[in-house]
Structure formats: C-alpha cells, structure tokens
C-alpha cells in the first residue's frame, strides 16, 4: 500500500479522526439561525465558560469571524490598529475596508511578533474631523508561529483601554499558545474584549471558528454574521467536531510542538538555517536556486511543502515523529545530491 504524502504545507490540512467523525455523525441538530441547534449551543456555552466570556458564536471560518468582530467593534469610517504581519490585515483580502468600510492602520511587528506600544500610541488619531476615529487594537496569537509574551498582552490591552480603544484577539492558533505557555484559557485572553478561536488547524476540526465576547457584542456580531452569509442551519454536525476537539485534542498539541522542534533540529543537522520553533511552525531558509528543484524532489519523495526562500513547514495531527524523520531524510537526500 502506498504511503500517504507527508503534508507539511500547513496545519490547515488536518483531517478529522475516526472518533471525531463518529461524534459528527451522531450529533443532535436543529436550526442554528433560530438558535435551536443543541450541539451548537453546547459548544458555544462550553467555550464561553472556558475563556471567561458571556457568550460565544460559531462561524464557518476565522476570516468571517474576524471580519464580523471588526464590524461589531467599528463603524463606517472608523479605524483599527493592526500588525503588518497580521492575518486580518495581510491575508483576508482587505475585508475590513472592502466590506466593513473600516480603515486599517498597519503597524510594524517587532521580531517577536509584538507591536511596540510607542508605535501604537503614535498611530492613534486625534479627535478631529480630518481623521478617522481610532476604535480598536487587533492582535494575533500566535503570529508566524511566535507566542506573544503574556506580560506584553497585559500591557498592550491595558494601554489600549486607557486610550479608549477596544481590543480583539485573532486566536487562529490560540490553543498552541496556551499549551506552549502552560496557562489557562482565561489567563491567555485576559484584557481582550473579543476573541476569535479557531477549531481547525492543530485542533483537527474540519471547519469552524468561535467568536467570544460580551452579550451585546455577540448580538451585534450575530447580525453581521447573517449579513456576511454565515448563518448556518443544521450546523451541529460541525459543532460536534469542535466539541470533540476541545474535549480531546488540546493537550496533544504539545506533540506537534515537539515534532516541530525535532524537524528544525534535523534540518539544522544538515546545514540549513532553521531556528528552533516556539510552536508547530518551522521556518527554514532555502537558497533561491534550490527552491524549485527542492520542491520537486520533496514531492517525489512523498513530502508536500510550499518551498520558498523562507519556507514554512507545519506539523499537525497527521504528522508523526516517523514522518518528520522521513521528511528530514528527503531534505538531506536532495542537498547531498547538490
């Protein structure tokens, strides 16, 4: 039997386990637009309790969840402050501006993923008819595989609130940060007025993101979810996957982190520049001349990777320690030939 490819392109390629599929198949369902889906309601209640928020709301995707959050926090012509590297600014097609009429003010991220507080302060607009109204600071944890330091998050959110700004956290890989830091869910999101919590990627659900916040905020976000086409009907089959992920697949993220560290160590062992990762994402520098032939050689060896001069490799639920070793061997075989 042919071995399935070792897919290191992203942790978005994870597939539901057999046990998760059984939970999905057995899910009790209703119409969630009416608020009648019991499995969705159970998932939302569980997440809200774990993270210390009044309410939670299930979205199909993180992009839609983030956009609804921005639109619930900001009005037409308002502005939000965001990192240059942040997903909400760089990788979501400018949705805040295109669909929400919200002006992004992108700020440079520091090497550790933070945004300097002095830079944030300088970007806040004066109260003047010439300027957009600065309403929100949006951060991301993790960003580029880096975990934002808890002390920084406390300082940044306190500073934002002192300046009259709301705070939103894009938690695309929030549980990776929680597992890495060894902190509670409530500690990880302290100071944020809203949080997007992705249930796919390392957690292994096939789809779904939860938006967390106060009851009035979630009421506003629910209206935007409907306007954005995110109102789902019998979505308990998806919520069941999210419940299974939260109940069974959080602690195992540490395995992904360990495998990523093992991968980076192996790549350094063959002479490549691959700094030790903080979570499940490894970056490795590849000479420009080797990018295309290395991609082809890896594919022939059964390793899928988005090879670039700065290559990102991600470990996840379907990547074992043996798979990592095989991937390192494939890299080594190519560079030995070169």
N, C-alpha and C positions, 0 to 999 in steps of 0.2 A: 504493500500500500504506500502511495506517495505521501511523504510528509507534507503537511500544510506549510505554507510560507511563514517565515518568522517576520512578522509585520511590526517594524519599529517606526513607521511613519508618524504615528500619533496614538495616544490612548483613546482617541475617539473611535478606533476600530474595534474596541472590545465588543464581545458578543455575550448575550445572556447565558448564564449557566443553565443546565437542565433543571435544577431546583427552582431557579427564577422563572423559567418558562412554565413550570407546573403551577407556581403561585399566580402567574398571569392567567393561565387557563382557568383557574378556579376562582378568579376574582368576582366578587359580587359587584354589580354595576347599576348605575342609574344615569339620569341626565344631569351632567355637571353644570350646564348653563343655568338650570333651575336650582343648582345646589343640592341635587338629590343623589349624587353618586356616593355611596357609603365608603368605598375604598379610597376615593379621592379625599373625602372629608377626614378619614382616619390618618392618611398621610400628612395632610396639612396640619392637623392638630398635633401629631407627633413632632413634626419639625418645629412648629411654633413653640411647643413646650421645651424641646431640647435647646433651642437657641435663645429662649427668653423673650420672645416677641408675642404680641397679642394674637396675630393672625398670620396665615401663610396662604399662598395662592399658587396653584400648579399651572405652569406654562409648557407649551411643547418644546421650546428652545430657550437657551440662555440669551441669545440675541434679542428675542422678543421680550423676555423678562427684563433685561437691562433697559430696553427702549421704553417699555411701559413704566419702569421705575423713574427714568429721566423725565418722562412726560407727566408723571404724577407729582414730581417734585418741582418742575419748572413750567412756566407758562410760555406762550408765544413771545419770542424776542428776549427771553432770559438766557443766561449763560451758565455753563458748568465748567469747572476746572478739572482737568484730567491729564494723565501722563501721556507723553508721546508714544510710549510703547503699549498703552492700554488697549485691550480688545475693543472696548466701547468706542474708542476713537479711531483706531487703525484698521480694524478688521470687521466692522459692521456696516460698511458701505455708507458711512455718514448718516445713518438713520435718524440720529437726534436732530440734525439740521434738515434733512430731506423731509421727514415725516412729522417731526415734532416742532419745527421752527425754533429749535434751541441752538444757540451758538456755542460750539466747543471752544475752550481756550486751552490748547495743548501745552503742557509744560514738560521740560526735560526731566527724564528719570535719572536718578543717580545710579552708579554701578550696582548698588544693592537693591534697586527697584523702587526706592523711596522717592519722594519729591521734596526737595528742600523747603522748609517752612517759610524761609525768607522769599523764595521764589513764588510760593503760594500767596504770601501777603502782597507782594508787588503786583500780582495779577488781578487782585480783587478790584473791581471798578468803583470809582467814586459814585456817590448818589448824585447823578447829573443826567439831564435829558439827552446828553450826547452819547451816553454809554448804555450798553446792555446791562441788565441787572444781574449781578453775580449771585446765584442762588444755591449752588451745590458743589461739593467736592466729591469726586468719584475716584476711589482707589480700587486696586485689584490684588487679590491674594489667593494663590501665588501669581507672580508675574515673571514670565520667562523661566519658570522653574525655581525662582527665588522666593523665599518666605519673608514677608515683611516683618521686621522686628516688633514684638508686642509693645515695647516702650515707644517706638515711633508711632504706632497706630493710636496709642493713648494720647500722645502729644498732638498728632495731626487732627484727630477728631475733636479734641478739646479746643484746639486753636480755631478750627472751622466754626464750631458752635459759638465761640466767643465773638466771632466776626459776623454772626447771623446767618451762617450757611448750614444747610442740611448736609448729611453725609450718606453716601451709598457705597457698598462694597460689592464688587463683582467677584463672587466666590466660585469661579469656574472650576478651581481645584482646591476649594476651601478645606475639605477634609484631608487633603495631602498636607496642608499647613498645620492643621490640628494634630495630626498624627506625628508629624515631624517635631513640633514644639512640645507635645505631650500635655496640651492644655484642654480645658473643657470647651464645649461649643459656646457657652455664654461668654467665657473669657476671650475667645477668639474674635467675637464680633462686638465686644463692648465698645460703646461710643458711636456705633453706626445706627442711623435712623432706618435704613433698609439694607437688605442683603439678598443677592441672588445666589442660590445654592444649586449647583449642577448635580444631577443624579446619574449622569452618564460618565464618560471618560473612565477614570480608575474605579469608580463605584460600580460600573458594569451594567447599569440600566440601559436599555436601548434608546431611550429618549426621556426628556423631561428636566425642567428646572423649577425650583420653588422660589417664589419671591416672598420675603419675610418683612413685616413691618407692623405699624400700629393699625388698629381697626379702620380709622378714617383713610389712612394711606392705602390700605388694601382695597377699600371700597373704590377709591379713585383708580387704582391700578386695574381693578376688575373691569371698569368701564373702558379703559384703554385696551385691555386685552381683547374685549369684544370688537372694538373698532379695528384692531390690528389683525383680526381673523383668528384669534387664539382661543375662542370659545369652543370647547370640545364637548361631545355628548357622553357616550358610554366609555369614558376615559379611565375607568377603574382598572382596566387591563394594563394600562401604563402605570397607574399609581401603584398597583401591586408590585411591579418591578422596583419602583422607588422604595417602597416599604421593605422589600426583601433586601435591597442594597443597604439601607440604613440599619437594618437589624442584623445583617450577616456579613457585610463586605467592607466595613470600615477599617477594622483592625488590620486586615490583610494588606492594606496599602503599604504597610511597613515592608512587606516582601518586595513590592515594586521599587521602593527606595533602595533596599539592599541590592536588588538586581541592577539598578541603575549605577550604583557605586561600583559594583563588580564589573559592569560594562566599561565604565570610564577607566577603571584601573587596567583592564585588559587592553584598551586602546592606547593608553599611555605606555604600556609594556611593549608595544610595537612601534613606539616612537611618535605617536600622534599627540597633538595638543588637545587634551580632553580634561578640563578641570573637574575636580570632584563635585558631583551634583548635590544639591540640597534635598531634592525630592526624586521624582521619577523621570526627570528630563535631563538628558545629557547633550551637551554641545561639544562638537569636535571640529577642529579646523582642517580643511582639506585643500591641498594646492589646486589652483584653478585648472591646471592641465589635467588633473586626475578626476575632476568632478564627473564628467560624462562617462568615461570608461569604468570608473569605480561603480557608478550606479548600475551599469550593465553587468559588471562582474558579480556584484552582490545579488542581483536578480537571478542570474544563472546559478548561483549557489543557494537560492531559496530564501534570500533575505531582502525584504522590501524596505527601502529607506529613501527619503527625499534628500538626495545628496546635493549639497551646495558648498560654497566655500566655508560657510558656517552651517554645518549640518546639525539638525536637531533630531535626536533619537529618543523615543519614549518607551519605557517599559510599562506593562499593564497586565491585566488578568490572564491573557492568553500567551504571555511570555514567561517561560520557566528559566531557572538557572542554567539548565542544559541548553536552552535556546540562546541564551546570552553567550555562553561559551562557543556555540556554533557560529554565532554572528562575529565574534572576535576572530575566530579562525578564518572566516571569509574575508574580513578586512586584511588579516595577516597574509593570506594567500595572494591577494591582489598586490600588496606592496612588496612582497617577496619577488613576484614576477617583474615588478617595475625596477 
